[in-house]
Amino acid sequence: MPINDPYYAHAVSPSSPARRAEAVTPSDTVDLSAVAKSLYVGGPGDVRVQPAGGGAAVTLAAHPIGYLPVQVSRVLATGTTATNIVALFD
């Protein structure tokens, strides 16, 4: 248990803050390193994602700068015009 992490033992939930983040390079063939609990969009535009629960990819059109609260396994290059996307994880 990390001594300087007072949140280490707290339960993880969909509404809890992310504990890990990584820059996203959109790809039509490569999944994220893990399912992201949400995305942060730093430059507005369309975001095409593969939802974590399966089904067809969807485009979230004209997304503004801010958080995108959808669990995703992939951010697709084709159809994504937003920039500076960061995946957030537990």
Phi, psi and omega in degrees: 000123178297131182293323186266016181243091182291349182260002184307316185269000180287145179293142177271137177217165179301333182265357179284153179299151178293151179249352182212150180215151174209146177296144181255131168252106182304140181212141176277350185234344186245126176287163171296165181295337176201167176294127179276140177282337176192173177237152168248129179254116183269339178228123188297154178156190178280143176233115178258123186229158170258112180299145182298331182280000180096192183087188183285151174296150180229152176253126174263099190284142174052045180288130179283174172299132179145192185273144177241100188277063179230131176283124185228152175258340182207145169250117185279145178286315180289119179098351178262120177246346177294157182232171177053051181272135178236130176272138181245134186229165171277000000 
